[in-house]
Amino acid sequence: MSKTAFITGASRGIGRAIAKTFAGAGYNLALCCHHSKEELLSLAEQLRKECHVQVLAFAGDVSDYDFVEKMTEETLNTFHKIDVLINNAGISYIGLLTDMSVEDWNHIVSTNLTSVFHTCRCIVPSMVSAKCGRIINISSVWGNVGASCEVAYSACKGGINAFTKALGKELAPSHITVNAIACGVIDTDMNRCFTEEERLSLVEEIPAGRMGAPEEAAQLALSIASGPEYLNSQIIVLDGGWI
């Protein structure tokens, strides 16, 4: 029986690369995004044709628990199980903390961190029932060390790291692993807010001499999904030796 992967933030960047990589490995998919519905639907159709897998596509806000619950129910009704959950949805905010509004703070926390609670709260019971499962959270090196002018983003990713370590311990007896990938600078739309000069300066700091590719994060996610059960509660850094 084919396995099923549930991926948030799947229309672009790392999430899109993960969807393609898992489809190529034969996984059926449940994909969601918030603002790029047409891109997501196009991706879903492409993967159905090229990889001969089943793909469900949902457009909505993962910070809305009711949306996540309905998405989970439809996925389980269709595929009867969710083998891998990948929490990738996220947004950034660059600026001084003192310039940040309460609304901006709450929006980032609900999208980047609370959404991870929502998906896990909805999906974990089916994994516990099956006595197997893999949860992979896409985090950031800023969750380990923090970044000036990205306090909210860093706080969310630090929260995801702690969430990962704690939930992995909680679910280990049920043969479910929870790990996170702490990404460095990955060449996605999120980092295209920087000027070319800023990007070149940033690359000079990275020992690998380049930004990471979304496909590299996707390959690591697939490796974790198919890896040993004894790998659990870990924050795996993917940053070209940067931090």
Stockholm file with secondary structure:
# STOCKHOLM 1.0

chainA/1-243         MSKTAFITGASRGIGRAIAKTFAGAGYNLALCCHHSKEELLSLAEQLRKECHVQVLAFAGDVSDYDFVEKMTEETLNTFHKIDVLINNAGISYIGLLTDMSVEDWNHIVSTNLTSVFHTCRCIVPSMVSAKCGRIINISSVWGNVGASCEVAYSACKGGINAFTKALGKELAPSHITVNAIACGVIDTDMNRCFTEEERLSLVEEIPAGRMGAPEEAAQLALSIASGPEYLNSQIIVLDGGWI
#=GR chainA/1-243 SS CCCEEEESSCSSHHHHHHHHHHHHTTCEEEEEESSCHHHHHHHHHHHHHHHCCCEEEEESCTTCHHHHHHHHHHHHHHHSCCCEEEECCCCCCCSCGGGCCHHHHHHHHIIIIIHHHHHHHHHHHHHHHHTCEEEEEEEETHHHHCCTTCHHHHHHHHHHHHHHHHHHHHHGGGTEEEEEEEECCBCSGGGTTSCHHHHHHHHHTSTTSSCBCHHHHHHHHHHHHTSCTTCCSCEEEESTTCC
#=GC SS_cons         CCCEEEESSCSSHHHHHHHHHHHHTTCEEEEEESSCHHHHHHHHHHHHHHHCCCEEEEESCTTCHHHHHHHHHHHHHHHSCCCEEEECCCCCCCSCGGGCCHHHHHHHHIIIIIHHHHHHHHHHHHHHHHTCEEEEEEEETHHHHCCTTCHHHHHHHHHHHHHHHHHHHHHGGGTEEEEEEEECCBCSGGGTTSCHHHHHHHHHTSTTSSCBCHHHHHHHHHHHHTSCTTCCSCEEEESTTCC
//
